[in-house]
Amino acid sequence: MPLTDTPLLRALAGERPDRTPVWFMRQAGRSLPEYRDLRVGTRMLDACLTPDLAAEITLQPVRRHGVDAGIFFSDIVVPLRLAGVDVHIEPGRGPVFADPVRTAADVDRITAIDPAGLDTSAIVEAVRLVVAELGEATPLIGFAGAPFTLAAYLVEGGPSKEHLRARALMHTDPGSWNRLAGWLAQVSRTFLDAQHTAGASAVQLFDSWAGSLSPADYRAFVAPHSAAAVDGIGAPVIHFGVGTGPFLADMRLDGRADAVGVDWRQPLDEAAAVLGGDVTVQGNIDPALLSAPWPVLEAHVRDVLRRGRAARAHILNLGHGVPPETDPAVLTRIVELVHGVVAEPVDAAAPQDGPLQDGPLQDAAR
């Protein structure tokens, strides 16, 4: 079938396919033994920039789990590495920058780099390899970090819990903040464009640290730059952030997002009511429950599916990434469960009293 008829792309277009599409954030790597074997002796950023390695890692979970989409294997700081920024991944810690960006002069220095000049040839080749194997059966989702999350790493110089320096920069020097975030939007856009041009059928913008922001700061200092990163990209857009419940409606980016990812904190029926009837929801299995007994996890997955019926369409995913200790067989079992469930959309006009409990989801085999 043409890619446009695949469950994921139909859901992104607002349709209800015969089965709910499912894929997992961080499905490429971490929990897979074949990934760990492949990565022996290879640094993370080197793996991301070696086309055959990045392609193989992207494909591994599609082969193993039978998910409805591949997510391009990369790291959130790869575009910055391509821009010539001195960054490395410190095991057990994460991205570390040799020269943090904290002053107006630092912003001048980094924004002097032309985002259009990024050498994305390794990314383009990796995507082409993946798309050639996936064919017309499974779409590939492109990957990029949102401007705030990239800025949080750059300004802090590495991982942080509260991103105090990044949040302070917004208010102490808003001009420098907006120049930095605007530049990062162009960097992310160049990275996404390269993947889409090479064959990615949709893209996801990840804002991992947006939950540290107040709604007012998100709207004033972040949302315009995230919108610029995906504006007119020519592919369906999924926008995901962690802890974004207080400003979930703003994650729609004024209609630029075709789907909004919801973390595990907010039930999907409540999220759908906030987002409105013209956007698809994605999520939101609690990653912590991947280690729970199967009856507990199964009940949770069915509840997520049931609540997802309140939206125009639903893409089943986690509320964040796959923990590295997850048993891969559990992910495969979730995919089999989701693919075996038939669910009709909820009548939005019908009154709902409390959580959705309007009848059991039925397995297709019954």
C-alpha positions in Angstrom: 0.0 0.0 0.0 1.2 3.6 -0.5 2.8 5.2 2.5 -0.1 7.6 2.8 -2.4 4.6 3.5 -0.3 3.4 6.4 -1.9 3.7 9.9 0.5 6.3 11.2 0.1 8.7 8.3 -3.7 8.2 8.3 -3.8 9.0 12.0 -1.7 12.1 11.5 -4.2 13.2 8.8 -7.0 12.9 11.3 -8.4 9.5 10.2 -9.2 6.5 12.3 -7.3 3.5 10.7 -8.5 -0.1 11.3 -5.9 -0.4 14.0 -4.2 2.2 16.2 -0.7 2.8 15.0 2.0 2.3 17.6 5.7 3.2 17.9 7.9 3.9 20.9 10.2 6.9 21.7 13.7 5.6 22.1 12.7 2.4 20.4 15.9 2.5 18.4 18.6 1.3 20.8 19.1 1.2 24.5 16.9 -1.8 25.4 17.8 -4.0 22.4 20.7 -6.5 22.8 21.4 -6.2 19.1 21.9 -2.5 19.5 24.3 -2.9 22.4 26.3 -5.5 20.3 26.4 -3.1 17.4 27.5 -0.1 19.5 30.6 -1.9 21.1 33.6 0.3 20.6 31.6 3.2 19.0 30.9 6.5 20.5 27.3 7.7 20.5 27.8 10.7 18.2 30.0 8.7 15.9 27.3 6.1 15.6 24.8 8.8 14.7 27.0 10.1 12.0 28.0 6.8 10.4 25.2 6.1 7.8 25.2 2.3 7.8 25.2 2.2 11.6 22.5 4.8 12.1 20.4 3.1 9.5 20.8 -0.3 11.0 19.9 0.9 14.5 16.8 2.7 13.2 15.7 -0.5 11.5 16.3 -2.9 14.4 13.1 -2.2 16.4 11.0 -2.2 13.3 12.1 -5.7 12.5 11.9 -6.9 16.1 8.6 -5.3 17.3 6.6 -4.8 14.1 5.9 -1.1 15.0 4.1 1.1 12.6 6.9 3.6 12.2 10.7 3.9 12.4 12.1 6.9 14.3 15.4 8.1 12.9 18.3 7.2 15.2 20.1 10.3 16.2 20.9 12.4 19.3 19.4 15.7 20.2 22.8 17.5 19.9 23.8 16.0 16.5 22.8 19.1 14.6 25.0 21.2 16.9 27.9 18.9 16.2 27.2 19.3 12.5 27.4 23.1 13.1 30.9 22.7 14.5 30.0 23.1 18.2 32.4 21.3 20.5 30.1 18.7 22.2 30.6 15.2 23.3 28.4 12.6 25.1 29.7 11.8 28.6 28.6 8.3 29.6 26.3 8.4 32.5 25.8 12.1 32.2 24.8 13.2 28.7 25.9 16.0 26.3 28.7 18.2 27.6 29.7 21.5 25.8 33.3 22.8 25.9 32.1 26.4 25.6 28.7 27.1 27.1 26.7 30.0 25.5 25.9 32.4 28.4 26.7 36.0 27.3 25.7 38.2 24.4 29.2 37.7 23.0 28.8 33.9 23.2 25.5 34.3 21.3 27.2 36.4 18.7 29.9 33.7 18.3 27.6 30.8 17.8 24.9 32.5 15.7 27.6 33.6 13.2 27.5 30.0 12.0 25.2 29.7 9.0 22.6 27.0 9.8 22.0 26.4 6.0 25.7 25.4 5.7 25.4 22.2 7.9 26.9 19.2 6.3 24.0 16.8 6.5 25.3 14.3 3.9 25.7 11.5 6.5 22.1 12.1 7.7 20.8 12.1 4.2 22.6 8.8 3.3 21.4 7.1 6.5 17.8 8.1 5.9 18.0 6.9 2.3 19.3 3.5 3.5 16.4 3.2 6.0 13.7 4.3 3.6 15.0 1.8 0.9 14.5 -1.1 3.4 11.2 0.1 4.9 9.7 0.5 1.4 6.1 1.5 1.3 5.0 -0.6 4.3 6.4 1.5 7.1 7.0 5.3 7.3 10.1 6.9 8.8 9.7 9.7 11.3 12.4 12.4 11.3 13.9 13.6 14.6 15.1 16.9 15.9 15.3 18.7 19.2 13.3 21.9 19.8 15.0 25.2 20.3 14.5 25.5 24.0 15.9 22.0 24.8 18.9 22.7 22.6 19.4 26.1 24.2 19.0 24.6 27.7 22.0 22.2 27.0 24.0 25.0 25.4 23.5 27.6 28.1 23.9 25.2 31.0 26.9 23.5 29.4 25.4 20.1 29.9 22.4 18.4 31.5 20.5 20.2 34.2 17.4 19.6 36.4 16.0 23.1 36.4 17.8 24.9 33.6 18.2 28.0 35.7 20.7 29.7 33.5 18.7 29.2 30.4 15.5 30.5 32.0 17.4 33.5 33.5 18.8 34.4 30.1 15.2 34.9 28.7 14.6 37.7 31.2 18.1 39.2 31.8 18.8 39.5 28.0 15.8 38.7 26.0 17.4 40.0 22.8 20.3 37.5 23.1 17.8 34.8 24.1 15.7 35.3 21.0 18.7 35.5 18.7 20.0 32.2 20.1 16.6 30.4 20.0 16.0 31.8 16.5 19.3 30.4 15.3 18.6 27.0 17.0 15.2 27.0 15.2 17.0 27.3 11.9 19.5 24.5 12.9 16.6 22.2 13.8 14.8 23.1 10.6 17.9 22.3 8.4 18.2 19.0 10.2 14.5 18.1 9.7 14.6 19.3 6.1 17.5 17.0 5.3 15.6 14.0 6.7 12.4 14.9 5.0 14.0 15.5 1.6 15.8 12.1 1.9 12.5 10.3 2.5 11.2 10.7 6.0 7.4 10.8 5.8 6.8 12.8 9.1 8.8 14.6 11.7 8.8 14.9 15.4 10.1 17.9 17.3 11.2 16.9 20.8 11.1 19.5 23.6 12.4 17.3 26.5 12.9 20.2 29.0 10.0 22.5 28.2 8.3 21.3 31.4 10.6 23.5 33.4 8.9 26.6 31.9 5.9 28.6 33.1 3.1 28.9 30.6 3.9 32.6 30.2 7.5 32.0 29.5 6.7 29.2 27.1 4.4 31.4 25.1 6.6 34.4 25.0 10.1 32.9 24.6 9.8 29.4 23.2 6.6 28.7 21.2 7.4 31.2 18.4 10.8 29.5 17.8 9.5 26.0 17.9 6.8 27.1 15.4 9.5 28.5 13.1 11.4 25.1 13.3 8.5 23.3 11.6 6.7 26.0 9.7 5.9 24.9 6.2 8.1 21.9 6.4 5.9 19.9 4.0 5.5 16.8 6.2 3.1 15.9 9.1 4.5 17.3 12.4 4.4 15.6 15.8 5.3 17.9 18.7 6.3 16.3 22.0 7.4 17.7 25.3 7.7 16.4 28.9 5.8 18.1 31.7 3.9 20.3 29.2 0.4 19.8 30.7 0.1 23.4 32.0 0.4 24.7 28.4 -0.6 21.7 26.4 -2.8 23.7 24.0 0.2 25.8 23.1 2.0 22.7 21.9 -0.2 22.8 18.9 2.0 25.7 17.7 -0.9 27.6 16.2 -2.0 24.6 14.1 1.5 23.7 12.8 1.5 20.4 14.8 -0.7 17.6 13.3 -0.2 15.6 16.5 0.7 16.5 20.1 2.5 14.0 22.2 1.3 13.7 25.8 3.4 12.5 28.7 2.2 10.0 31.2 1.0 12.6 33.7 -2.2 13.5 31.9 -5.0 11.1 30.8 -5.5 11.3 27.0 -9.2 12.0 27.2 -8.4 15.1 29.3 -5.6 16.1 27.0 -7.9 15.7 24.0 -10.4 18.0 25.6 -7.7 20.7 26.0 -6.3 20.2 22.5 -9.6 20.3 20.6 -11.0 18.1 17.9 -8.6 19.0 15.1 -5.4 17.5 16.3 -4.2 13.9 16.8 -2.9 12.8 20.2 0.1 10.6 20.7 0.9 8.7 23.9 0.9 7.9 26.7 1.9 4.6 28.3 3.7 5.2 31.6 7.3 4.0 31.0 7.5 2.9 34.6 4.8 0.3 34.0 6.9 -1.5 31.3 8.4 -3.4 34.2 5.0 -4.2 35.9 3.4 -7.7 35.7 1.7 -8.2 32.3 -1.9 -8.0 33.6 -1.2 -4.6 35.1 0.5 -3.3 32.0 -2.2 -4.8 29.7 -5.0 -3.0 31.7 -3.0 0.2 31.5 -2.5 -0.1 27.7 -6.2 -0.8 27.2 -7.1 2.2 29.3 -4.8 4.4 27.2 -6.4 3.1 24.1 -9.9 3.8 25.5 -9.0 7.3 26.5 -7.3 8.0 23.1 -10.7 7.5 21.5 -11.7 10.9 22.7 -9.4 12.5 20.2 -9.9 12.7 16.4 -7.2 10.0 16.1 -4.6 8.4 18.3 -1.0 7.2 17.9 -0.1 4.8 20.8 3.3 5.6 22.3 5.0 6.0 25.6 4.7 9.1 27.7 8.5 9.4 27.3 11.3 7.1 26.1 11.9 3.4 26.6 13.9 2.8 29.8 17.2 0.9 28.9 16.4 -2.0 31.3 13.1 -2.8 29.5 12.6 -6.3 28.3 12.2 -6.0 24.5 9.6 -8.8 24.6 7.3 -6.5 26.5 7.4 -3.9 23.8 6.6 -6.6 21.2 3.7 -7.9 23.3 2.3 -4.3 23.5 2.4 -4.0 19.7 0.6 -7.3 19.3 -2.0 -6.2 21.8 -2.6 -2.8 20.2 -2.8 -4.3 16.7 -5.3 -6.9 17.9 -7.7 -4.3 19.4 -10.6 -2.8 17.4 -12.0 0.4 18.8 -14.6 2.8 17.4 -14.2 6.6 18.1 -16.1 8.1 21.0 -19.1 10.3 20.0 -17.8 13.7 21.0 -21.3 15.0 21.4 -22.3 12.3 23.9 -22.0 13.3 27.6 -19.2 11.7 29.5 -19.3 11.3 33.3 -15.8 10.9 34.6 -13.2 8.7 32.9 -14.1 6.9 29.7 -15.8 3.7 30.6 -18.2 3.2 27.7 -17.6 -0.5 27.1 -14.6 -2.8 26.7 -12.2 -2.6 23.9 -12.6 -5.7 21.8 -9.8 -7.9 20.4 -10.1 -8.4 16.7 -9.8 -12.1 17.1 -13.0 -12.3 19.2 
